[in-house]
Amino acid sequence: MIDPYWIAVHQMEPSSEHSADLRDLEAIVGSSGNVAWESLDSRQRERIRHSVASHLQVHSVICPASQAELADVMACAHRNQWQVLPCGAGSKLNWGSGWGKG
């Protein structure tokens, strides 16, 4: 189980700097705060999958441990023009139209 407050980060267009960008995120939250997609519980992956358009791919699931880390993650996502899906505990991800669905 991951931290109850997590964020899925999507990079609009893969770039050669993607690895460097992920290192920027790890510098903010540490390696334990950057969860590999494959490491997520199947229910968590399913909740996120149902919340994003099928043509989008989630590259990172980030678990900030503090408000300061959250602010830094959001600033990093803004600089890199990533889409962000705030997930909280993930229980309400099926509400609304979803991420990139219209």
N, C-alpha and C positions, 0 to 999 in steps of 0.2 A: 504494500500500500504506500502511495506517495503522499506527500504533504497535502492537506485539504485545500490549499490555495495554489493553483497551478495555472499556467498560461501556455497555450499552444501557439507557436510562432511559425508563420508561413512566409517564405521568401518568394516574392512574385516571380522573379526570373533568376534561375540558378546562375551564379557567377563564379569566376575562377577564385574570387576572394571569399567564397562561402566558408571554407575551413577557417580562414582568419576571422570571419564574422562570428563563427561558433566559439572560437577561442575568446573573443571579446565577451560573449555571454558567460562562458565558464569563468572568466576573470571576475565577473560580477557575482555569480551565484555559487562558484566552486563546481567541481565535477559531480558532486552529489546532488546539486540543484539542476543539473542538465540531464534529464532522463531520456534514454534512448526509446524510440517508438516501440521497439520490440520488447522492451522491458516493462511496458505498461500492462496492467491487468487487461484481459480481453474485454471486460465490460467498459473500462475507461476508453480503450481504442474504439469500441463500437459507438459510444456516446459522442466522441469527437467526430468520427466518420459520418454520423448522421447529422452533424451540425455544420458540415462544410460541403461545398459543391464537389461533385465527384471528380472534376478536373483539377482540383487543388490538392497539393500534397503537403502534409505537415512535416516540417523538417526537425523541429525541436519541441520538447515539452519542458518548460522551465518552471522551477519551483522556488520562487524568491522566499527568503526566510524573514524578511523585514520590509517595512515600507520603503526604506532607503534602497534596498535591492530592487524592489518593484519599480521604483522611479527610474533607476539606472537601466533596468531591462527595457522599460517603455521608451526611454530616450534612445537607447541603442536600436530598437526596432524602428523608431521614427527616422533616425539617421540613415538606416539601411532600406527604408521604404518597405518594411515588412508588414503584413497583416498580422494582427494579434487577436486571439480568441481568449478573453478572460474566462476561465472555467470554474473558479471557485471549487466546490466539491464535485461539480459535474452533474448534479441532480436536475438542473433546469436547462441543460443544453438543448433539449428537444423543443423548448419554447421558441416561438417566433419563426422567422423564415429561414434562419441559418446563415452561415458565413459564406458569402459569395454566391448565394442562391437567388438573390434578387431583392 
